[in-house]
Amino acid sequence: MIRYIIAFMLLLSAPSLMADERALWLNMGGVSWHPGTSGMNGRNPGIGVELELDKQSFIAAGKYRNSLSQDSHYIVYGWRPYEHGSISGGAFAGVIDGYKWRDGRMIPMAAPYMMIKSRCVALNLIFIPKVEKHVASTVALQVKFKIK
C-alpha cells in the first residue's frame, strides 16, 4: 500500500517541481543510536524523497532498513517553524511500517528533529522518545542531497 502512496505523491508533485523553485531532496538513510538498549541495528541505509512545500513545511516518503533490521516504509508531513542560518528545526508526523508494534503494519508516528544544511547537502538529527515496550529511545542522523 505504501508503495502506491509514494508513487502517487511523486506523480502529483512532478508537474509542480518543473514549474517552481521548491527544493527536492534525495534521502539516503543514515545511522541510529539507542541509549540504554543493546542489539539494535545502528546502520539504516535507505532511499527517499523530500519535497519542500514552502520555507516551513515539507512532505517526505521513502524506505529504509530500520533498527530491527527490517524494511520500513514511511510517508510524513513536516513543519520547520524555527530557522537560524543553516540550522532549522521542527517536527514531522505520518505513518510507518516494519516495527513489532501492530505486527509490522502501518502505525502513526511523530518526532521532533533538527536540520543542518548547506547549499546541496543536509543532515537531519531526529529524536524518537521511548514508547513503553514498543519503541526504544532513538537518536538518528539522516543524510540527504538536494537534487532540485
DSSP file (Angstrom, degrees, kcal/mol; ACC not computed):
  #  RESIDUE AA STRUCTURE BP1 BP2  ACC     N-H-->O    O-->H-N    N-H-->O    O-->H-N    TCO  KAPPA ALPHA  PHI   PSI    X-CA   Y-CA   Z-CA
    1    1 A M     >        0   0    0      0, 0.0     4,-1.8     0, 0.0     3,-0.5   0.000 360.0 360.0 360.0 -44.7    0.0    0.0    0.0
    2    2 A I  H  >  +     0   0    0      1,-0.2     4,-2.8     2,-0.2     5,-0.2   0.845 360.0  60.5 -63.2 -32.0    2.7    2.5    0.9
    3    3 A R  H  > S+     0   0    0      1,-0.2     4,-2.5     2,-0.2    -1,-0.2   0.897 105.6  47.9 -60.6 -39.1    4.4    1.9   -2.4
    4    4 A Y  H  > S+     0   0    0     -3,-0.5     4,-2.5     2,-0.2    -1,-0.2   0.875 110.4  51.4 -69.8 -36.6    1.3    3.2   -4.1
    5    5 A I  H  X S+     0   0    0     -4,-1.8     4,-2.6     2,-0.2    -2,-0.2   0.932 112.0  46.9 -64.1 -45.4    1.1    6.2   -1.8
    6    6 A I  H  X S+     0   0    0     -4,-2.8     4,-2.4     2,-0.2    -2,-0.2   0.936 113.7  47.4 -62.5 -47.1    4.7    7.1   -2.6
    7    7 A A  H  X S+     0   0    0     -4,-2.5     4,-2.4     1,-0.2    -1,-0.2   0.909 112.8  49.6 -61.2 -41.8    4.2    6.7   -6.3
    8    8 A F  H  X S+     0   0    0     -4,-2.5     4,-2.5     2,-0.2    -1,-0.2   0.911 109.9  51.0 -63.2 -43.0    1.1    8.8   -6.2
    9    9 A M  H  X S+     0   0    0     -4,-2.6     4,-1.9     1,-0.2    -2,-0.2   0.910 111.2  48.2 -61.3 -42.6    2.8   11.5   -4.2
   10   10 A L  H  X S+     0   0    0     -4,-2.4     4,-1.7     1,-0.2    -1,-0.2   0.908 111.2  50.0 -65.7 -41.2    5.6   11.6   -6.7
   11   11 A L  H  < S+     0   0    0     -4,-2.4    -2,-0.2     1,-0.2    -1,-0.2   0.909 111.2  49.1 -63.6 -41.2    3.2   11.8   -9.6
   12   12 A L  H  < S+     0   0    0     -4,-2.5     4,-0.5     1,-0.2    -1,-0.2   0.869 115.5  43.5 -65.4 -35.8    1.3   14.6   -8.0
   13   13 A S  H  X S+     0   0    0     -4,-1.9     4,-1.9    -5,-0.2    -1,-0.2   0.720  92.7  82.8 -85.1 -20.3    4.4   16.6   -7.3
   14   14 A A  H  X S+     0   0    0     -4,-1.7     4,-1.2     1,-0.2     3,-0.2   0.896  91.5  45.9 -55.9 -49.5    6.2   16.1  -10.7
   15   15 A P  H  > S+     0   0    0      0, 0.0     4,-0.8     0, 0.0     3,-0.3   0.905 114.2  48.6 -62.4 -38.9    4.4   18.9  -12.7
   16   16 A S  H  > S+     0   0    0     -4,-0.5     4,-1.1     1,-0.2     6,-0.3   0.802 103.0  62.6 -72.0 -26.7    4.8   21.4   -9.9
   17   17 A L  H  < S+     0   0    0     -4,-1.9     3,-0.3     1,-0.2    -1,-0.2   0.871 104.2  47.8 -64.7 -35.3    8.5   20.6   -9.5
   18   18 A M  H  < S+     0   0    0     -4,-1.2    -1,-0.2    -3,-0.3    -2,-0.2   0.741 112.7  50.0 -75.3 -22.1    9.2   21.8  -13.0
   19   19 A A  H  < S+     0   0    0     -4,-0.8     2,-0.2    -3,-0.2    -1,-0.2   0.593 111.7  30.4 -97.3 -11.9    7.3   25.0  -12.6
   20   20 A D  S  < S-     0   0    0     -4,-1.1     0, 0.0    -3,-0.3     0, 0.0  -0.710  78.4-102.8-139.0-171.8    8.6   26.5   -9.3
   21   21 A E        +     0   0    0     -2,-0.2    -4,-0.1     2,-0.0    -3,-0.1   0.200  61.8 137.9-103.3  13.8   11.6   26.8   -7.1
   22   22 A R        -     0   0    0     -6,-0.3     2,-0.2     1,-0.1    -2,-0.1  -0.367  56.0-115.0 -63.6 139.5   10.7   24.3   -4.3
   23   23 A A        -     0   0    0     31,-0.1    29,-2.5    -2,-0.0     2,-0.4  -0.477  23.5-159.5 -77.3 144.9   13.6   22.2   -3.2
   24   24 A L  E     -A   51   0A   0     27,-0.2   123,-3.0    -2,-0.2   124,-1.3  -0.997  10.7-164.4-123.9 126.7   13.6   18.4   -3.8
   25   25 A W  E     -AB  50 146A   0     25,-2.8    25,-2.0    -2,-0.4     2,-0.6  -0.868  15.5-142.6-114.2 145.2   15.9   16.3   -1.6
   26   26 A L  E     -AB  49 145A   0    119,-3.2   119,-2.6    -2,-0.3     2,-0.5  -0.945  21.0-150.0-103.8 118.6   17.1   12.7   -2.1
   27   27 A N  E     -AB  48 144A   0     21,-2.6    21,-1.5    -2,-0.6   117,-0.2  -0.773  14.7-173.8 -94.8 129.0   17.3   11.0    1.3
   28   28 A M  E     -     0   0A   0    115,-2.7    18,-1.0    -2,-0.5   116,-0.1   0.174  38.5-119.0-108.2  16.8   20.0    8.3    1.7
   29   29 A G  E     -A   45   0A   0    114,-0.3   114,-2.6    16,-0.3    -1,-0.4  -0.436  34.8-162.6  78.1-157.0   19.1    7.0    5.2
   30   30 A G  E     -AB  44 142A   0     14,-2.4    14,-2.9   112,-0.2     2,-0.3  -0.861  21.7 -52.7 176.4-141.2   21.7    7.1    7.9
   31   31 A V  E     -AB  43 141A   0    110,-2.2   110,-2.8    -2,-0.3     2,-0.3  -0.885  36.5-157.1-131.6 160.2   22.7    5.8   11.3
   32   32 A S  E     - B   0 140A   0     10,-2.2     2,-0.4    -2,-0.3   108,-0.2  -0.980   6.1-156.2-141.6 154.6   20.9    5.5   14.7
   33   33 A W  E     - B   0 139A   0    106,-2.5   106,-2.5    -2,-0.3     8,-0.1  -0.990   4.5-161.1-129.4 137.3   21.9    5.2   18.4
   34   34 A H    >   -     0   0    0     -2,-0.4     3,-1.9     3,-0.2   104,-0.2  -0.825  17.3-144.3-123.0  89.2   19.6    3.6   21.0
   35   35 A P  T 3  S+     0   0    0      0, 0.0   102,-0.3     0, 0.0     3,-0.1  -0.270  83.1   7.5 -58.4 131.9   20.7    4.7   24.5
   36   36 A G  T 3  S+     0   0    0      1,-0.2     2,-0.4   100,-0.1   101,-0.0   0.572 110.0 101.0  77.2   8.8   20.2    2.0   27.1
   37   37 A T    <   -     0   0    0     -3,-1.9     2,-0.3   100,-0.1    -3,-0.2  -0.985  52.6-161.1-129.0 136.5   19.3   -0.6   24.5
   38   38 A S        +     0   0    0     -2,-0.4     0, 0.0     1,-0.2     0, 0.0  -0.782  66.0  35.4-113.0 160.8   21.6   -3.4   23.1
   39   39 A G  S    S+     0   0    0     -2,-0.3     2,-0.3     1,-0.3    -1,-0.2   0.592  78.0 136.8  80.4  11.6   21.3   -5.5   20.0
   40   40 A M        -     0   0    0     -3,-0.2     2,-0.5    -6,-0.1    -1,-0.3  -0.668  60.6-111.8 -92.4 148.0   19.7   -2.8   17.8
   41   41 A N        -     0   0    0     26,-2.9    28,-0.1    -2,-0.3    -1,-0.0  -0.669  29.4-175.4 -76.1 119.8   20.8   -2.2   14.2
   42   42 A G        +     0   0    0     -2,-0.5   -10,-2.2   -11,-0.1     2,-0.6   0.494  62.1  81.4 -96.7  -4.7   22.6    1.2   14.0
   43   43 A R  E     +A   31   0A   0    -12,-0.2   -12,-0.2    23,-0.1    26,-0.1  -0.908  54.2 175.5-104.2 120.8   23.1    1.3   10.3
   44   44 A N  E     +A   30   0A   0    -14,-2.9   -14,-2.4    -2,-0.6    23,-0.1  -0.564   2.9 178.8-128.7  67.7   20.0    2.4    8.5
   45   45 A P  E     +A   29   0A   0      0, 0.0    20,-2.5     0, 0.0     2,-0.3  -0.325  19.9 137.5 -67.1 153.4   20.5    2.7    4.7
   46   46 A G  E     - C   0  64A   0    -18,-1.0     2,-0.3    18,-0.3    18,-0.3  -0.967  43.3-118.6-172.1-173.5   17.6    3.8    2.6
   47   47 A I  E     + C   0  63A   0     16,-2.7    16,-2.7    -2,-0.3     2,-0.3  -0.987  38.0 141.9-147.2 137.1   16.2    5.9   -0.2
   48   48 A G  E     -AC  27  62A   0    -21,-1.5   -21,-2.6    -2,-0.3     2,-0.4  -0.977  35.4-124.2-163.8 171.4   13.5    8.5    0.0
   49   49 A V  E     -AC  26  61A   0     12,-2.7    12,-2.2    -2,-0.3     2,-0.4  -0.953  13.0-165.0-127.5 148.7   12.4   11.9   -1.4
   50   50 A E  E     -AC  25  60A   0    -25,-2.0   -25,-2.8    -2,-0.4     2,-0.5  -0.989   4.6-165.0-134.5 124.7   11.5   15.1    0.4
   51   51 A L  E     -AC  24  59A   0      8,-2.9     8,-2.1    -2,-0.4     2,-0.5  -0.944  16.7-137.1-113.0 120.8    9.6   17.9   -1.3
   52   52 A E  E     - C   0  58A   0    -29,-2.5     6,-0.3    -2,-0.5     3,-0.1  -0.642  14.0-170.7 -75.0 125.8    9.6   21.4    0.4
   53   53 A L  S    S-     0   0    0      4,-2.2     2,-0.3    -2,-0.5     5,-0.2   0.810  71.5 -29.5 -85.1 -33.8    6.1   22.8    0.1
   54   54 A D  S    S-     0   0    0      3,-1.5     3,-0.5   -31,-0.0    -1,-0.3  -0.861  88.2 -66.1-160.7-168.2    7.3   26.2    1.4
   55   55 A K  S    S+     0   0    0     -2,-0.3     3,-0.0     1,-0.2    -3,-0.0   0.704 132.0  32.7 -66.9 -17.9   10.0   27.5    3.7
   56   56 A Q  S    S+     0   0    0      1,-0.1    24,-3.9    23,-0.1     2,-0.3   0.476 114.0  52.1-118.0  -3.1    8.5   25.9    6.7
   57   57 A S  E     + D   0  79A   0     -3,-0.5    -4,-2.2    22,-0.3    -3,-1.5  -0.951  50.3 167.6-139.3 157.3    6.8   22.7    5.5
   58   58 A F  E     -CD  52  78A   0     20,-1.9    20,-2.9    -2,-0.3     2,-0.4  -0.973  24.1-136.7-155.1 164.0    7.5   19.5    3.5
   59   59 A I  E     -CD  51  77A   0     -8,-2.1    -8,-2.9    -2,-0.3     2,-0.3  -0.964  25.8-177.9-123.1 147.7    6.3   16.1    2.6
   60   60 A A  E     +CD  50  76A   0     16,-2.2    16,-2.8    -2,-0.4     2,-0.3  -0.993   9.3 175.6-146.1 150.4    8.6   13.0    2.5
   61   61 A A  E     +CD  49  75A   0    -12,-2.2   -12,-2.7    -2,-0.3     2,-0.3  -0.987  20.9 115.5-151.6 149.4    8.3    9.4    1.7
   62   62 A G  E     -CD  48  74A   0     12,-1.9    12,-2.2    -2,-0.3     2,-0.3  -0.987  46.3 -97.1 176.3-166.3   10.8    6.5    1.4
   63   63 A K  E     +CD  47  73A   0    -16,-2.7   -16,-2.7    -2,-0.3     2,-0.3  -0.989  33.7 163.3-142.2 142.9   12.1    3.2    2.6
   64   64 A Y  E     -CD  46  72A   0      8,-2.2     8,-3.0    -2,-0.3     2,-0.7  -0.981  44.5 -98.7-155.2 165.0   15.0    2.2    4.9
   65   65 A R  E     - D   0  71A   0    -20,-2.5     6,-0.2    -2,-0.3    33,-0.0  -0.809  50.4-146.7 -86.8 116.1   16.4   -0.7    7.0
   66   66 A N    >   -     0   0    0      4,-3.4     3,-1.8    -2,-0.7   -23,-0.1  -0.056  28.3 -89.9 -83.0-176.9   15.2    0.0   10.5
   67   67 A S  T 3  S+     0   0    0      1,-0.3   -26,-2.9     2,-0.1    -1,-0.1   0.594 126.6  56.9 -70.6 -12.1   16.8   -0.7   13.9
   68   68 A L  T 3  S-     0   0    0      2,-0.2    -1,-0.3   -28,-0.2     3,-0.1   0.252 119.8-109.9 -97.4   9.5   15.2   -4.1   14.0
   69   69 A S  S <  S+     0   0    0     -3,-1.8     2,-0.3     1,-0.3    -2,-0.1   0.801  81.8 123.1  62.2  33.1   16.9   -5.0   10.6
   70   70 A Q  S    S-     0   0    0     28,-0.1    -4,-3.4    -6,-0.0     2,-0.3  -0.845  70.2-102.1-115.5 155.9   13.5   -4.9    8.9
   71   71 A D  E     -D   65   0A   0     -2,-0.3     2,-0.4    -6,-0.2    -6,-0.2  -0.642  38.7-166.9 -77.6 134.1   12.4   -2.8    5.9
   72   72 A S  E     -D   64   0A   0     -8,-3.0    -8,-2.2    -2,-0.3     2,-0.4  -0.953   8.1-161.1-121.2 143.4   10.3    0.2    6.9
   73   73 A H  E     -D   63   0A   0     -2,-0.4    24,-1.4   -10,-0.2     2,-0.3  -0.948  17.2-179.8-119.1 142.5    8.3    2.5    4.5
   74   74 A Y  E     -DE  62  96A   0    -12,-2.2   -12,-1.9    -2,-0.4     2,-0.3  -0.967  23.0-171.5-143.0 156.7    7.1    5.9    5.6
   75   75 A I  E     +DE  61  95A   0     20,-1.8    20,-2.1    -2,-0.3     2,-0.3  -0.940  25.2 170.1-145.6 128.7    5.2    9.0    4.5
   76   76 A V  E     -DE  60  94A   0    -16,-2.8   -16,-2.2    -2,-0.3     2,-0.4  -0.928  32.2-140.7-139.3 158.6    5.3   12.2    6.6
   77   77 A Y  E     -DE  59  93A   0     16,-2.8    16,-2.4    -2,-0.3     2,-0.3  -0.980  30.3-164.0-113.6 133.7    4.3   15.8    6.7
   78   78 A G  E     -DE  58  92A   0    -20,-2.9   -20,-1.9    -2,-0.4     2,-0.4  -0.888  13.4-160.7-124.1 154.4    6.9   18.1    8.4
   79   79 A W  E     -DE  57  91A   0     12,-2.9    12,-2.1    -2,-0.3   -22,-0.3  -0.998   2.9-172.0-134.6 128.0    6.9   21.6    9.8
   80   80 A R  E     +     0   0A   0    -24,-3.9    10,-0.2    -2,-0.4   -23,-0.1  -0.778  17.4 159.9-119.9  83.5   10.0   23.7   10.5
   81   81 A P  E     +     0   0A   0      0, 0.0     2,-0.5     0, 0.0     9,-0.2   0.731  60.0  71.2 -78.3 -19.6    9.0   26.9   12.3
   82   82 A Y  E     + E   0  89A   0      7,-1.8     7,-2.2   -26,-0.1     2,-0.3  -0.841  56.4 160.3-102.1 129.8   12.5   27.5   13.7
   83   83 A E  E     + E   0  88A   0     -2,-0.5     2,-0.3     5,-0.2     5,-0.2  -0.964  10.6 166.7-148.1 132.1   15.3   28.7   11.4
   84   84 A H  E >   - E   0  87A   0      3,-3.2     3,-1.9    -2,-0.3     2,-0.3  -0.840  68.7 -56.7-143.4 102.7   18.6   30.4   12.2
   85   85 A G  T 3  S-     0   0    0     -2,-0.3    -1,-0.1     1,-0.3     0, 0.0  -0.473 122.6 -11.3  64.1-124.0   21.1   30.5    9.4
   86   86 A S  T 3  S+     0   0    0     -2,-0.3    31,-2.4    -3,-0.1     2,-0.5   0.404 122.7  84.4 -89.9   2.8   21.8   26.9    8.2
   87   87 A I  E <   +EF  84 116A   0     -3,-1.9    -3,-3.2    29,-0.2     2,-0.3  -0.906  50.6 163.7-110.3 131.9   20.0   25.3   11.2
   88   88 A S  E     -EF  83 115A   0     27,-2.6    27,-3.3    -2,-0.5     2,-0.3  -0.928   9.7-173.5-137.7 164.2   16.3   24.7   11.3
   89   89 A G  E     +EF  82 114A   0     -7,-2.2    -7,-1.8    -2,-0.3     2,-0.3  -0.993  21.5 115.0-157.2 161.6   14.0   22.6   13.5
   90   90 A G  E     - F   0 113A   0     23,-2.4    23,-2.3    -2,-0.3     2,-0.3  -0.859  50.7 -79.7 174.6-138.0   10.5   21.4   14.0
   91   91 A A  E     -EF  79 112A   0    -12,-2.1   -12,-2.9    21,-0.3     2,-0.3  -0.965  23.4-150.3-152.2 162.9    8.7   18.1   13.9
   92   92 A F  E     -EF  78 111A   0     19,-2.2    19,-2.2    -2,-0.3     2,-0.3  -0.963   8.6-170.6-136.7 158.0    7.1   15.6   11.5
   93   93 A A  E     +EF  77 110A   0    -16,-2.4   -16,-2.8    -2,-0.3     2,-0.3  -0.993  28.7 103.6-146.7 148.5    4.2   13.2   11.7
   94   94 A G  E     -EF  76 109A   0     15,-2.6    15,-2.3    -2,-0.3     2,-0.3  -0.880  61.4 -55.5 177.5-144.1    2.9   10.5    9.4
   95   95 A V  E     +EF  75 108A   0    -20,-2.1   -20,-1.8    -2,-0.3     2,-0.3  -0.938  39.6 177.9-130.7 153.4    2.8    6.7    9.1
   96   96 A I  E     -EF  74 107A   0     11,-2.1    11,-2.7    -2,-0.3     2,-0.2  -0.978   7.3-162.2-149.3 154.6    5.5    4.0    9.1
   97   97 A D        +     0   0    0    -24,-1.4     8,-0.2    -2,-0.3     9,-0.1  -0.743  55.4  72.3-128.2-179.4    5.6    0.2    9.0
   98   98 A G  S    S+     0   0    0      6,-2.2     2,-0.2     1,-0.3   -30,-0.1   0.527  70.2 112.3  93.4   7.5    8.1   -2.6    9.7
   99   99 A Y  S   >S-     0   0    0      6,-0.3     5,-1.8     2,-0.3    -1,-0.3  -0.722  76.3-111.7-111.7 164.0    8.1   -2.5   13.5
  100  100 A K  T > 5S+     0   0    0     -2,-0.2     3,-2.2    34,-0.2     5,-0.1   0.835  90.4  96.2 -63.3 -34.8    6.9   -5.0   16.1
  101  101 A W  G > 5S+     0   0    0     33,-0.3     3,-0.7     1,-0.3    -2,-0.3  -0.409 103.6   4.8 -59.8 127.8    4.0   -2.9   17.2
  102  102 A R  G > 5S-     0   0    0      1,-0.2     3,-1.8     2,-0.1    -1,-0.3   0.773 126.4 -76.7  62.2  30.7    0.9   -4.0   15.3
  103  103 A D  G < 5S-     0   0    0     -3,-2.2    -1,-0.2     1,-0.3    -3,-0.2   0.827  90.9 -50.8  55.2  39.6    2.9   -6.8   13.7
  104  104 A G  G < <S+     0   0    0     -5,-1.8    -6,-2.2    -3,-0.7    -1,-0.3   0.392 104.7 131.1  85.1  -3.9    4.8   -4.7   11.2
  105  105 A R  S <  S-     0   0    0     -3,-1.8    -6,-0.3    -8,-0.2    -1,-0.2  -0.233  70.6 -64.3 -76.8 172.0    1.7   -2.9    9.8
  106  106 A M        +     0   0    0     -9,-0.1    -9,-0.2    -3,-0.1    -1,-0.2  -0.269  58.0 178.2 -57.7 135.7    1.3    0.8    9.4
  107  107 A I  E     -F   96   0A   0    -11,-2.7   -11,-2.1    -3,-0.1     2,-0.1  -0.959  32.7-102.0-135.0 154.4    1.4    2.8   12.6
  108  108 A P  E     -F   95   0A   0      0, 0.0     2,-0.3     0, 0.0   -13,-0.2  -0.455  42.7-177.7 -72.2 151.4    1.2    6.5   13.3
  109  109 A M  E     +F   94   0A   0    -15,-2.3   -15,-2.6    -2,-0.1     2,-0.3  -0.995  14.3 174.2-149.6 151.8    4.5    8.3   14.1
  110  110 A A  E     +F   93   0A   0     -2,-0.3   -17,-0.2   -17,-0.2   -19,-0.0  -0.974   8.1 167.8-153.9 146.9    5.7   11.7   15.1
  111  111 A A  E     -F   92   0A   0    -19,-2.2   -19,-2.2    -2,-0.3     2,-0.2  -0.981  31.6-119.7-159.8 146.9    9.1   13.1   16.1
  112  112 A P  E     +F   91   0A   0      0, 0.0    15,-2.2     0, 0.0     2,-0.3  -0.558  39.7 172.6 -80.9 155.6   11.0   16.3   16.7
  113  113 A Y  E     -FG  90 126A   0    -23,-2.3   -23,-2.4    13,-0.2     2,-0.3  -0.987  26.3-141.4-157.1 164.4   14.1   17.0   14.6
  114  114 A M  E     -FG  89 125A   0     11,-2.3    11,-3.3    -2,-0.3     2,-0.4  -0.965  14.5-153.8-126.8 147.3   16.7   19.5   13.6
  115  115 A M  E     -FG  88 124A   0    -27,-3.3   -27,-2.6    -2,-0.3     2,-0.5  -0.982   6.9-169.3-123.7 135.1   18.3   20.0   10.2
  116  116 A I  E     +FG  87 123A   0      7,-2.4     7,-2.6    -2,-0.4     2,-0.3  -0.991  24.5 177.8-117.8 121.9   21.7   21.4    9.4
  117  117 A K  E     - G   0 122A   0    -31,-2.4     5,-0.2    -2,-0.5     2,-0.2  -0.925  25.7-169.2-133.1 152.8   22.1   22.2    5.7
  118  118 A S        -     0   0    0      3,-3.1     0, 0.0    -2,-0.3     0, 0.0  -0.417  60.0 -72.8-110.6-165.4   24.5   23.6    3.2
  119  119 A R  S    S+     0   0    0     -2,-0.2     3,-0.1     1,-0.2    -2,-0.0   0.883 126.0   4.8 -61.7 -38.5   23.5   24.5   -0.4
  120  120 A C  S    S+     0   0    0      1,-0.1    26,-2.4    25,-0.1     2,-0.4   0.429 122.7  57.9-132.3   2.1   23.3   20.9   -1.6
  121  121 A V  E     + H   0 145A   0     24,-0.2    -3,-3.1   -96,-0.0     2,-0.3  -0.992  56.1 178.8-133.8 142.8   23.8   18.6    1.5
  122  122 A A  E     -GH 117 144A   0     22,-2.6    22,-2.4    -2,-0.4     2,-0.4  -0.983  18.0-148.2-142.0 154.4   21.8   18.4    4.7
  123  123 A L  E     -GH 116 143A   0     -7,-2.6    -7,-2.4    -2,-0.3     2,-0.5  -0.989  10.3-155.6-120.4 130.0   21.8   16.3    7.9
  124  124 A N  E     -GH 115 142A   0     18,-2.6    18,-2.7    -2,-0.4     2,-0.6  -0.922   3.0-159.5-102.5 127.9   18.6   15.6    9.8
  125  125 A L  E     -GH 114 141A   0    -11,-3.3   -11,-2.3    -2,-0.5     2,-0.4  -0.945  16.9-167.5-107.0 114.4   19.0   14.9   13.5
  126  126 A I  E     -GH 113 140A   0     14,-2.8    14,-2.5    -2,-0.6     2,-0.5  -0.855  11.7-158.6-112.8 136.6   15.9   13.0   14.7
  127  127 A F  E     - H   0 139A   0    -15,-2.2    12,-0.2    -2,-0.4    10,-0.0  -0.959   8.8-177.1-116.2 120.1   14.8   12.3   18.3
  128  128 A I  E     - H   0 138A   0     10,-3.0    10,-2.8    -2,-0.5   -17,-0.1  -0.959  18.3-142.9-118.3 115.5   12.4    9.5   19.0
  129  129 A P        -     0   0    0      0, 0.0     2,-0.2     0, 0.0    10,-0.0  -0.342  30.2 -91.8 -74.7 157.7   11.3    9.0   22.6
  130  130 A K        -     0   0    0      1,-0.1     2,-0.6    -2,-0.0     6,-0.2  -0.460  33.7-158.4 -66.0 136.2   10.8    5.6   24.2
  131  131 A V  B >>  -I  135   0B   0      4,-2.1     3,-2.0     1,-0.2     4,-1.7  -0.879  47.4 -83.4-120.8  96.4    7.2    4.4   23.9
  132  132 A E  T 34 S-     0   0    0     -2,-0.6    -1,-0.2     1,-0.3     3,-0.1  -0.103  96.6 -30.4  41.3-129.4    6.6    1.8   26.6
  133  133 A K  T 34 S+     0   0    0      1,-0.1    -1,-0.3    -3,-0.1     3,-0.1   0.409 133.0  72.1 -93.5   2.3    7.8   -1.5   25.4
  134  134 A H  T <4 S+     0   0    0     -3,-2.0     2,-0.4     1,-0.2   -33,-0.3   0.851  99.7  29.0 -88.2 -36.9    7.1   -0.8   21.7
  135  135 A V  B  <  -I  131   0B   0     -4,-1.7    -4,-2.1    -3,-0.1    -1,-0.2  -0.988  69.8-140.7-134.2 126.5    9.7    1.8   20.7
  136  136 A A        -     0   0    0     -2,-0.4  -100,-0.1    -6,-0.2     2,-0.1  -0.533  39.5 -92.9 -79.3 149.8   13.2    2.2   22.0
  137  137 A S        -     0   0    0   -102,-0.3     2,-0.4    -2,-0.2    -1,-0.1  -0.401  54.9-170.3 -58.3 137.8   14.6    5.7   22.5
  138  138 A T  E     - H   0 128A   0    -10,-2.8   -10,-3.0  -104,-0.2     2,-0.5  -0.997  29.2-168.7-141.2 138.8   16.4    6.7   19.3
  139  139 A V  E     -BH  33 127A   0   -106,-2.5  -106,-2.5    -2,-0.4     2,-0.4  -0.994  25.8-174.1-119.7 120.0   18.7    9.4   18.1
  140  140 A A  E     -BH  32 126A   0    -14,-2.5   -14,-2.8    -2,-0.5     2,-0.5  -0.899  19.4-155.8-120.8 145.5   19.1    9.1   14.3
  141  141 A L  E     -BH  31 125A   0   -110,-2.8  -110,-2.2    -2,-0.4     2,-0.4  -0.986  17.1-170.5-119.4 122.4   21.3   11.0   11.8
  142  142 A Q  E     -BH  30 124A   0    -18,-2.7   -18,-2.6    -2,-0.5     2,-0.4  -0.915   9.7-148.3-119.0 137.3   20.0   11.1    8.3
  143  143 A V  E     + H   0 123A   0   -114,-2.6  -115,-2.7    -2,-0.4  -114,-0.3  -0.870  19.4 175.3-107.8 137.3   21.9   12.3    5.2
  144  144 A K  E     -BH  27 122A   0    -22,-2.4   -22,-2.6    -2,-0.4     2,-0.4  -0.991  17.9-148.0-142.9 153.4   20.2   14.0    2.2
  145  145 A F  E     -BH  26 121A   0   -119,-2.6  -119,-3.2    -2,-0.3     2,-0.4  -0.960  22.0-122.5-122.6 134.5   21.2   15.6   -1.0
  146  146 A K  E     +B   25   0A   0    -26,-2.4  -121,-0.3    -2,-0.4  -123,-0.0  -0.623  30.3 172.4 -77.3 125.2   19.5   18.5   -2.8
  147  147 A I              0   0    0   -123,-3.0  -122,-0.2    -2,-0.4    -1,-0.2   0.505 360.0 360.0-111.5  -8.2   18.6   17.4   -6.4
  148  148 A K              0   0    0   -124,-1.3  -123,-0.1  -127,-0.0    -2,-0.1   0.245 360.0 360.0-156.0 360.0   16.5   20.5   -7.3
